[in-house]
Amino acid sequence: MRKFETMAVIRKTGFIIMFLIMVFGAYAQDSCHVLNPAIQESYEGGCKNGLAHGEGLAKGVDTYQGRFKKGLPDGYGTYNWANGAIYQGDWKKGKRSGRGSYSYSVDGRDTSIIGLWK
């Protein structure tokens, strides 16, 4: 095999390897699921056993940025609802739990509730 033929084979092999890395890398990211339907359209962040785990950002109709455990918000995070309401605080198994603040607006009147959630 000539030198230029060898280089062509090396180039093709390199492109194939890069393509496979991109395809399987995208697949691995897509296989990490968020269990809350309102925020499962896209997810960037930590993953464990196919579920969102650790720090992450999940988007859908609503948005959540913070800690995840077993596919659900768990730990500290901020949840933004499509209606403009925001909860910033602690989460446990996908529910507000612990210290946090909830802000929303009704008829142009802004309201905030700060306290412990169960």
N, C-alpha and C positions, 0 to 999 in steps of 0.2 A: 504494500500500500504506500502510496506517495505521501509526502508531508502534507500537502494541501488537502488530500482526502482524509487524512487522520484528523486534521484540524476541523474539517466539516463534521465528522462523526462526533468529535468532542463537543462542538457547538450544539449539535442536535441533542445530544445526551443532556447537556446542561439545560437547554430549554425544556426538555421533557421533565427533568427533575424539578425545575422551578414551577412548571405548570402543576405537577402533582402536589407540591407543597402548598400552592395557592388553593387548589381544589379541596384538599383534605383539611387545610387550615380553616377555610370557610365552613366546611361541613362540621368540624369540631365546634366552632362557635355557634352554628345553628342548632346543634344538638344540646345546648345548654338552655333549659326551660325555666320560665317563670310561671308559677301556678295561679297567679291572680290574672284573670282574663283582661282586665282593664289596662294592664301594663305589660302584656306579653307579645306585643308586635315586634319589638326589637330589644336586644339586651347586649350590653357590653360590660364585662367584668369577670369576677372569679366564678369558677364552676367546680362542682364536685358531684360525682356520680350522675352527671347529666342534668343537674339542677343548679340554678343560681346560688352561689355560696361565697361569702366574703363581700368585699366592696364591689358595688356595681351600679349601673344606670339602666333602668327599664322604662321603655316608652310604649305607649299605646294611646288610647283615648285619654288616659291620665299619665302622669310621669312620677317615678320614684327614684331617688338617688340616695344610697346609703348602704347599710349592711343587709345581707341576705343570709338565710339559713334554710336549707332544704327547699329552695325555690320560692320562699316567702320573705317579705320584709321582716327582719329580726335583728334588733340592735338599734343603733341611732340612725335616723334618716329623715328625709323630707319628701312628703307626698303632695303633689299638685293635682287637684281634680280639674276636669275640663271646665267646670263652672267657676273657677277662680279661687276656690277654697284651698287652703294650705295647712297641713299639719307638719310640724317640725318637732321631733322628739323620739322617744323610745317606742319600739315595736316588739311584739312577741307573737310568733306564729301567724304573721300577717295582720295582726290587729294592734291598734293603739294600746299600749300598755306601759305604764310608768310615767315619768315626767315628760310634759310636752305642751305645745301651744297650738291651738286651732284658730285660724283666722278665716273669716268669710264676710261676704257683703250681702245684705238684703235691702232692696229698694234704695240703693245708694248709701246705706248706712254700714260702715265697717265695724265689725265686732271681732274681738279676740278673747279666747278662753284659755287661760294658763292654769295648769294644775296637774294632778295625777289621774291617769286614765286606767281603767280596768276593763 
